[in-house]
Every structure is written in C-alpha cells, then in structure tokens.
Amino acid sequence: MEKKILTPEVQIFIDANLHSDLHSLLLKKSPFPEISMHEIVQQIKGKKVAQKKFPFLLKEGIVFPPNLNLEQASSQSTAEYKAKNVEGKTFLDLTTGFGIDAYFLSQNFTEVTLVEQNSPLLETVKHNWTILERKAAFLNENLEEFLKKNTAKFDVVYVDPARRDDNKNKKFLLEDLSPNLLEIQGQLAEISSQTISKLSPLIDISYLISVLKNISKIEIIALRNEVKELLVYIEGDAKLHDVKISCINLESDDADFTFNFQEEKTAVSLFSEPKQFLYIPNNTVLKSGAFNLVSEKFSLKKLHPNTHFYTSDVVLNHFPGRILKIDTVDSKDISKGGKYNIISKNYPLTPDQIKKKYKISDGGDFYLIFTQTQKGKIILKSQ
Ligand SMILES: C[S@@+](CC[C@H](N)C(=O)[O-])C[C@H]1O[C@@H](n2cnc3c(N)ncnc32)[C@H](O)[C@@H]1O
C-alpha cells in the first residue's frame, strides 16, 4: 500500500483534504481505483497527529499507521528528552511500535535492533526509516521468542509495553501490560546492564520499586504539567536504598526536582497559616508523593497534612510549580459575576458547586483557592 499511497496525485489529494470533514470524506468514493477512502483518511489523520505530536515526520514519503499505533507512540518532545543522556554502541527496542522513541533514543548508537510483533506496523517503520536515512535491523517477531534465542548483549534495551485491553477497571499492575516486565526482567538483566522502560503514570511508584529489581531511577515526565509517563531505569548494580526520583515538567519554566525515594520516608513537614506566597507543586511532584520533602527541602510550611499547598514569605527561584502572591478573602467579598481560575483542594465543594454558590465563572487573571488550613476552611485570592 505504501507505494500507491505515495503517488503524487494521492498525496496532493491528501494535502488538499487536511481540513475536510473526515466523516463525510469516508462516505465518498475514492477517486483512485487502487486505494480506498479508508486508507486515504488514515493518512490524513496521521498527518494531523504528526503536526502536534511528531512534526519531524511531516516529510515527503512518510506513511502513517492506524490510530491505535499513533496513540501508543510517544511524542517527539518526550522522546527527545529521553534521548538526551542515552548513548552507546548497541541499542535494542523490544516494543518498537511506530518507532518514535526508537528514532530518538537510538541516535547515539551505531547498531540498532528493532523488534515488533505487528508486521504491517514494522513494515511502515522500515519504510519511514529509509526516508529518514536511518539504518536498523528490523525483526518482526514476538519479543519473548526473540529473547529465547538471542545471545547478543546490548548497551541499552528499551521497553515501552502496550496496555492489554482487559482489566480496565482494576488497579494498574505490570501484569496488565504486554510484555509483563515481571516475567522478562531476569532475561533483560542477562542481555544488558541498562534497561529503560516507559510506563503509564497511573502506576504506583512504591509498587514499582517493590516488584522490579535494580531500579536506579524513576523519572516522572510531564509536558506542560500533564504527566505523560514514568521512565524507569533498571541498572545491574542499583541498590534498593538508592532509588532516585526525578520530577521533570517539559516545555515549562519549572525547575527539575530530584530526590532519593527513601528521603521522603524520614522527611517532616512544618505547618502554618497562609503567609504572603502560596506554593502549588506541579503534577510531577504531586505524582512523586514527596509531600514532606517539599516542605523540608524548600523550607516551606504546609497548610494542612492533606492539602499539598505550601506557604512562605519569600519567593524561591527554583520551585517546581507555581507561586502566587495571595490574600485571605472572606466569602462575602467574592463579587458575583466575577471571573476566576478556581482551585478546590481538600474543601467540601467542587469547583462547579463553588461557581454556582458564588455565581462566578471560570477565567480571568486571578485565582480563587478554596482549601483548608489546620484551623479550618479558608479562601485565598491571588493578587
Ligand atoms: C506502546 S507501543 C510502543 C510505542 C513506541 N515506543 C513509539 O514511540 O512509537 C508498544 C508496542 O509493543 C508491541 N508489543 C507488545 N507486546 C509485544 C510482544 N510480546 N512482542 C513484540 N512486540 C510487542 C505492540 O505491538 C506495540 O506496537
């Protein structure tokens, strides 16, 4: 299908329809006898996804896979970040998918091996890598089969498991993924001293540390404060008491925040009523669970044990989150019809209930924060 979809007249038709309504386009007859409208629409969808998610693929000759593979693929931004400190001679990706991670992660390696069980998907990757002038060994097989017969060693092995369709409502466990890292971790340790695995941010970090051996570091990676992935580094000689957790908010001004997982266990928070500034940690820090350490490391006071808001009379330059200058307000002083960015944390009303009660709406330049201190309910307004 690659060759047919790439003929100039089909490509012109695809580009001319980038802004067309795809539902109505699907109902039309394809103008090309050898290519269905479904295939054409898939390419349009791929280009549209690529504009935001992987702009490096907006090149003549690139072919896009079905939606599921586009969704499962990492974004260019996160893949570029992951590639920063990875180098060596031999690189193995056991779950190539659409190959976005592989493309960036393997750029500082001379021998690249890509394993993928989905044959048409791997064919698409192989075609695209020719266009991108990148070389690799493309192995269309099940990774379990590959691991059984493989005798080679690799400097870095990368695994980005796919979520299985079943077990949707349960707690997120490694058993819900393909491959199941628990089953292959022994084999991975035999073929490489460094495995990097991308996992869903829904997975609990303490659980990961308790079930996976030799974790040296877990990076919590967000893109503009939306947590996208956990990146788990497994290294042959890593010790359980020395697991580093790094909180990284890409495409933001937030400083990275790194700590030793054990540190949080002994850290202690101090509490206070609101001072001049309110500190709101970003979502990577909230995911890390380092609630006491944030108080201790940045010398900030917490408002309440269950509210992860902090306060201080000084402004810190390297805080991983937002800092707002605040006043305490009385509910009577909230002007009806006003526009605010509403935050409700550890407060009995949801933002929607708050909007109804005070007849206010979303937006504007100010924040209204509904929360609790150790003395009780409180409303804060940013200046
Ligand atoms: C989440 S996607 C990988 C996306 C990729 N990192 C990217 O950036 O495009 C996971 C891929 O692993 C493949 N996969 C899952 N289990 C596998 C197995 N046991 N053997 C080989 N491939 C497998 C799936 O077919 C899927 O394409």
The ligand as an SDF file (V2000), in Angstrom:
LIG
                    3D

 27 29  0  0  0  0  0  0  0  0999 V2000
    3.2620    1.3780   23.3470 C   0  0  0  0  0  0  0  0  0  0  0  0
    3.7300    0.7120   21.8290 S   0  0  0  0  0  0  0  0  0  0  0  0
    5.3450    1.3370   21.5890 C   0  0  0  0  0  0  0  0  0  0  0  0
    5.3740    2.7290   21.0490 C   0  0  0  0  0  0  0  0  0  0  0  0
    6.7640    3.2320   20.7430 C   0  0  0  0  0  0  0  0  0  0  0  0
    7.5750    3.3880   21.9240 N   0  0  0  0  0  0  0  0  0  0  0  0
    6.7250    4.5280   19.9500 C   0  0  0  0  0  0  0  0  0  0  0  0
    7.2460    5.5530   20.4410 O   0  0  0  0  0  0  0  0  0  0  0  0
    6.1690    4.5220   18.8360 O   0  0  0  0  0  0  0  0  0  0  0  0
    4.0220   -0.9570   22.2420 C   0  0  0  0  0  0  0  0  0  0  0  0
    4.3240   -1.8720   21.0400 C   0  0  0  0  0  0  0  0  0  0  0  0
    4.8050   -3.0970   21.5730 O   0  0  0  0  0  0  0  0  0  0  0  0
    4.3550   -4.1430   20.7710 C   0  0  0  0  0  0  0  0  0  0  0  0
    4.3640   -5.3760   21.5930 N   0  0  0  0  0  0  0  0  0  0  0  0
    3.6100   -5.6260   22.6930 C   0  0  0  0  0  0  0  0  0  0  0  0
    3.8660   -6.8460   23.1850 N   0  0  0  0  0  0  0  0  0  0  0  0
    4.8270   -7.3870   22.3720 C   0  0  0  0  0  0  0  0  0  0  0  0
    5.4990   -8.6340   22.3470 C   0  0  0  0  0  0  0  0  0  0  0  0
    5.2320   -9.5520   23.2660 N   0  0  0  0  0  0  0  0  0  0  0  0
    6.4180   -8.8320   21.3760 N   0  0  0  0  0  0  0  0  0  0  0  0
    6.6800   -7.8780   20.4360 C   0  0  0  0  0  0  0  0  0  0  0  0
    6.0610   -6.6840   20.4050 N   0  0  0  0  0  0  0  0  0  0  0  0
    5.1490   -6.4370   21.3520 C   0  0  0  0  0  0  0  0  0  0  0  0
    2.9700   -3.7360   20.3350 C   0  0  0  0  0  0  0  0  0  0  0  0
    2.6110   -4.3800   19.1230 O   0  0  0  0  0  0  0  0  0  0  0  0
    3.1220   -2.2040   20.1910 C   0  0  0  0  0  0  0  0  0  0  0  0
    3.3550   -1.8480   18.8690 O   0  0  0  0  0  0  0  0  0  0  0  0
  1  2  1  0
  2  3  1  0
  2 10  1  0
  3  4  1  0
  4  5  1  0
  5  6  1  0
  5  7  1  0
  7  8  2  0
  7  9  1  0
 10 11  1  0
 11 12  1  0
 11 26  1  0
 12 13  1  0
 13 14  1  0
 13 24  1  0
 14 15  1  0
 14 23  1  0
 15 16  2  0
 16 17  1  0
 17 18  1  0
 17 23  2  0
 18 19  1  0
 18 20  2  0
 20 21  1  0
 21 22  2  0
 22 23  1  0
 24 25  1  0
 24 26  1  0
 26 27  1  0
M  CHG  2   2   1   9  -1
M  END
$$$$
